[in-house]
Amino acid sequence: MPARKPRVVVTRKLPDIVETRMRELFDTKLNLDDNPISGPELAIATKDAEVLVPTVTDRIDAAVINGLGPDLKLIANFGTGTDNIDVGAAKERGITVTNTPGVLTEDTADMTMALILAVPRRLTEGARLLKENPKSWTGWSPTWMLGNRIFGKRLGIVGMGRIGQAVARRARAFGLQIHYHNRNRLNAAIEEPLEATYWESLDQMLARMDIVSVNCPHTPATYHLLSARRLALMRSDAFLVNTSRGEVIDETALAQLLEAGELAGAGLDVFEHEPAVNPYLLKSSNTVLIPHMGSATIEGRIDMGEKVIINIKAFSDGHAPPDRVLPAMGG
């Protein structure tokens, strides 16, 4: 007799291939219209469920966790970050939390590199001009739409984990000099091929870089890590790129610096109050803003789904899921 399938609730629309596989393996309730589910709705949806599959946009705080169905034993997050989940509250209720680490590294690093190129070279300004007002372009000019050279510039990476290292490898190929700040210095086997310079002091690094890329996770310790004070340390001709989490940067202070011309430009894939975007950033001519697309590839989303499935299958078979998140890791 076949084993009973675990009862699973998915909060958002996932790629068809992932949903189909989940339906094959589990007793799965899908969110076909892709509308976000509120806390009270989650309590109803998980009344008989054993597994919840949320995404990084679902706020699974202590109140939501305490309202989940009595049989709920696993929260298998569809995403690398777990700052959307109160992991400590889940542990207190005997609920295991998993995530999908590693699968988005290359996609996010690609997007980071795209922003590092796009902002100093004014790519979106030029593209927008040709589409919106093509007649304003009268041909090549020696002084028109000048940007800044990338080659030879200093890139400061805040957070040298998987994604930070992948950004460094790409940037090195473009001739950038690699600098980084991290909780711990990397070993020589990683540092030396990148010719990377480690800064124990984030303040000192920020003050010396041409481009700063934020690649650290959002935790209580990194909330507004780039505060108004730290942002003001950056040179007025420097550029800031963020593909991690919006909460890591004081967005209001960033907007004020850009508006005052005290920062050359910013490339942002994430925002502090998503999906709301600071109106000053929207109006700014020296920003490249994209709607949280860093991990948005078909391949990446399918890989995330496979990780979720593996974690659920391992847990339901009585094994430790490979991507369990502990309170100290999740913040």
C-alpha positions in Angstrom: 0.0 0.0 0.0 1.5 3.4 -1.0 2.5 5.7 1.8 0.2 8.6 2.5 1.2 11.8 0.8 2.0 14.8 3.1 -0.5 17.6 3.0 1.1 20.8 1.5 -0.1 24.4 1.1 1.7 26.7 -1.4 1.2 30.4 -0.9 2.0 31.7 -4.4 2.0 30.5 -8.1 5.2 28.6 -8.8 6.5 27.5 -12.2 4.2 24.8 -13.8 6.8 22.1 -13.8 7.4 22.6 -10.0 3.7 22.6 -9.2 3.1 19.5 -11.3 5.9 17.6 -9.5 4.6 18.8 -6.1 1.1 17.5 -7.0 2.6 14.2 -8.0 4.5 13.7 -4.8 2.3 15.4 -2.2 -1.3 16.2 -1.5 -0.8 19.8 -2.6 -3.1 22.9 -2.5 -1.9 25.5 -5.1 -2.6 29.2 -5.3 -3.8 29.4 -8.8 -4.6 33.1 -9.0 -1.3 34.1 -7.3 -2.8 36.6 -4.9 -0.9 37.0 -1.6 -2.5 35.2 1.3 -3.0 37.1 4.6 -2.2 35.7 8.1 -5.9 34.9 8.9 -6.3 33.2 5.4 -3.1 31.2 6.1 -4.7 29.9 9.3 -7.7 28.7 7.4 -5.6 27.3 4.5 -3.3 25.3 6.8 -6.1 23.9 9.0 -5.3 20.4 7.9 -1.8 20.9 6.4 1.5 19.5 7.5 3.7 21.6 5.3 3.6 25.3 4.3 5.5 26.5 1.3 5.7 30.4 1.5 7.8 32.8 -0.5 10.0 35.6 0.6 7.1 38.1 0.2 5.0 36.2 2.8 5.4 37.6 6.3 5.4 34.5 8.6 5.8 36.2 11.9 5.1 34.8 15.4 1.4 35.6 15.2 1.0 33.9 11.9 3.0 30.9 13.1 0.8 30.5 16.2 -2.3 30.6 14.0 -1.2 27.8 11.6 -2.9 24.5 11.7 -2.2 22.1 14.5 -0.6 19.5 12.2 1.9 22.0 10.6 5.4 20.7 11.1 7.4 22.2 8.3 7.8 25.6 6.6 9.7 25.0 3.4 10.5 28.5 2.2 10.7 29.1 -1.6 13.6 31.4 -1.3 17.2 31.8 0.0 16.5 34.5 2.6 14.4 33.6 5.7 14.1 37.1 7.1 10.3 36.8 6.2 10.0 34.0 8.8 10.3 34.2 12.6 12.5 31.1 12.8 12.6 31.2 16.6 8.9 31.3 17.0 8.7 28.3 14.6 11.2 26.3 16.7 9.2 27.1 19.8 6.1 25.5 18.1 8.1 22.5 17.0 8.1 23.6 13.3 11.1 23.0 11.2 12.1 25.8 8.7 14.0 25.2 5.4 15.2 27.4 2.6 16.8 27.1 -0.9 20.4 28.2 -0.6 22.9 28.2 -3.4 20.7 27.9 -6.4 20.4 31.7 -7.1 24.0 32.6 -6.7 24.9 32.9 -10.4 21.7 34.6 -11.4 21.9 37.2 -8.7 25.6 37.8 -9.4 24.8 38.3 -13.1 22.2 40.9 -12.3 24.7 42.6 -9.9 27.2 42.8 -12.6 24.6 44.2 -15.0 23.9 47.0 -12.6 27.6 47.7 -12.0 27.9 48.2 -15.7 24.5 50.0 -16.3 24.7 52.8 -13.7 28.2 54.3 -14.5 27.7 53.9 -18.3 24.2 55.4 -18.2 22.7 52.5 -20.1 19.0 53.0 -19.1 19.2 56.8 -19.8 20.4 56.2 -23.3 17.9 53.4 -24.0 15.0 55.5 -22.6 16.0 58.5 -24.7 16.0 56.5 -28.0 12.6 54.9 -27.2 10.8 58.0 -25.9 12.4 60.8 -27.9 14.5 59.3 -30.8 14.6 62.6 -32.8 16.5 64.3 -29.9 19.5 62.2 -30.9 21.3 63.9 -33.8 24.2 61.5 -33.9 27.5 60.7 -32.2 29.1 63.5 -30.3 32.4 63.6 -28.4 30.9 65.1 -25.2 27.3 63.8 -25.1 26.1 61.2 -22.6 29.5 60.6 -21.0 29.6 58.0 -18.3 32.4 56.6 -16.2 34.9 53.9 -17.1 34.6 50.5 -15.3 38.0 49.1 -16.0 40.6 49.7 -13.2 38.1 51.0 -10.7 37.8 49.8 -7.1 34.8 47.6 -6.2 33.9 47.2 -2.6 31.7 44.2 -1.8 29.7 44.2 1.4 29.2 40.6 2.2 31.5 38.0 0.7 29.4 34.9 0.8 28.5 32.8 -2.2 27.0 35.7 -4.2 29.6 38.2 -3.2 32.3 35.8 -4.4 30.5 35.2 -7.6 30.2 39.0 -8.2 34.0 39.3 -7.4 34.8 36.7 -10.1 32.8 38.5 -12.7 34.1 41.9 -11.7 37.7 40.7 -11.8 37.2 39.7 -15.4 36.1 43.2 -16.2 39.3 44.6 -14.7 37.9 45.9 -11.5 40.0 45.8 -8.3 38.3 43.7 -5.7 37.9 44.9 -2.1 35.5 43.4 0.5 34.1 43.7 4.0 32.8 40.5 5.7 32.2 39.3 9.2 35.2 37.0 8.8 38.2 37.3 6.4 38.2 34.7 3.6 41.0 32.2 3.4 43.9 32.7 1.0 42.7 30.2 -1.5 39.7 32.4 -2.2 41.4 35.8 -1.8 44.5 35.3 -3.8 43.0 34.4 -7.3 40.8 37.5 -6.9 43.6 39.6 -5.6 41.0 40.7 -3.1 41.7 43.3 -0.3 40.0 42.6 3.0 38.7 45.6 5.1 37.9 44.8 8.7 36.4 48.3 8.9 33.4 48.9 6.7 33.7 52.6 7.2 37.2 52.7 5.9 36.3 50.7 2.8 33.2 52.7 1.9 35.2 55.9 1.9 37.7 54.6 -0.7 35.6 52.8 -3.2 34.5 53.8 -6.7 31.6 51.3 -6.7 30.0 49.5 -3.7 28.0 46.4 -4.1 25.7 45.2 -1.2 25.5 41.4 -1.2 24.9 40.5 2.5 21.7 38.9 3.8 19.1 41.0 5.8 19.3 40.0 9.5 18.7 42.2 12.6 22.5 42.8 12.6 22.5 44.1 9.0 19.3 46.3 9.2 20.4 49.7 7.9 24.0 48.5 7.9 24.5 51.2 5.3 23.1 53.9 7.5 22.9 57.7 6.8 26.2 58.1 8.5 27.9 55.3 6.5 26.4 56.4 3.2 27.8 59.9 3.8 31.3 58.4 4.0 31.1 57.4 0.3 32.7 59.7 -2.2 30.5 61.9 -4.2 31.7 60.3 -7.5 31.0 56.8 -6.2 28.2 54.4 -7.2 26.1 52.1 -5.1 24.5 48.8 -6.2 22.2 46.6 -4.1 20.8 43.2 -5.1 20.5 41.8 -1.5 17.6 43.3 0.6 16.4 46.8 0.7 16.4 46.9 4.5 20.2 46.8 4.5 20.3 50.4 3.2 18.7 53.5 4.8 16.7 54.3 1.6 15.6 57.8 2.7 19.2 58.8 3.3 20.3 57.3 0.0 17.6 59.3 -1.9 18.7 62.5 -0.2 22.3 62.0 -1.1 21.4 61.3 -4.7 19.2 64.3 -4.9 21.9 66.5 -3.4 24.5 65.2 -5.9 26.5 63.8 -3.1 26.5 60.3 -4.7 27.0 59.7 -8.4 24.3 57.0 -8.8 22.7 53.9 -7.6 21.5 50.6 -9.1 18.8 48.9 -7.0 17.0 45.6 -7.5 15.5 45.7 -4.0 13.8 48.3 -1.9 13.3 48.9 1.8 9.5 48.9 1.7 8.7 46.7 -1.3 6.7 46.9 -3.4 6.7 50.6 -2.6 9.6 52.5 -4.1 10.8 55.8 -2.7 9.4 58.5 -5.1 12.7 60.5 -5.0 14.5 57.4 -6.3 11.9 57.1 -9.1 12.4 60.7 -10.1 16.2 60.5 -10.0 18.0 60.5 -13.3 21.1 58.8 -11.9 19.4 55.6 -10.7 18.7 52.3 -12.4 15.8 50.7 -10.7 14.5 47.1 -11.4 11.7 45.3 -9.6 13.5 42.5 -7.6 14.6 40.6 -10.7 18.0 39.4 -9.4 16.9 35.7 -9.2 14.2 35.9 -11.9 15.4 33.2 -14.3 13.3 30.2 -15.4 16.2 27.9 -14.4 16.7 29.6 -11.0 13.0 29.3 -10.1 12.9 25.6 -11.1 16.1 24.9 -9.1 14.4 26.6 -6.1 11.3 24.4 -6.5 13.5 21.3 -6.7 15.2 22.3 -3.4 11.7 22.8 -1.8 10.6 19.4 -3.0 13.8 17.7 -1.7 13.4 19.3 1.7 9.7 18.2 2.0 10.4 14.7 0.8 13.3 14.2 3.2 11.3 15.6 6.1 8.2 13.5 5.3 10.4 10.4 5.1 11.7 11.0 8.6 15.1 12.4 7.6 16.7 15.7 8.5 16.0 18.1 5.5 19.3 19.2 3.9 18.5 22.9 4.1 17.2 23.4 7.6 17.5 26.9 9.0 18.2 27.4 12.7 17.2 30.5 14.7 20.9 31.7 14.8 21.0 31.5 11.0 17.6 33.0 10.3 17.9 36.0 12.6 
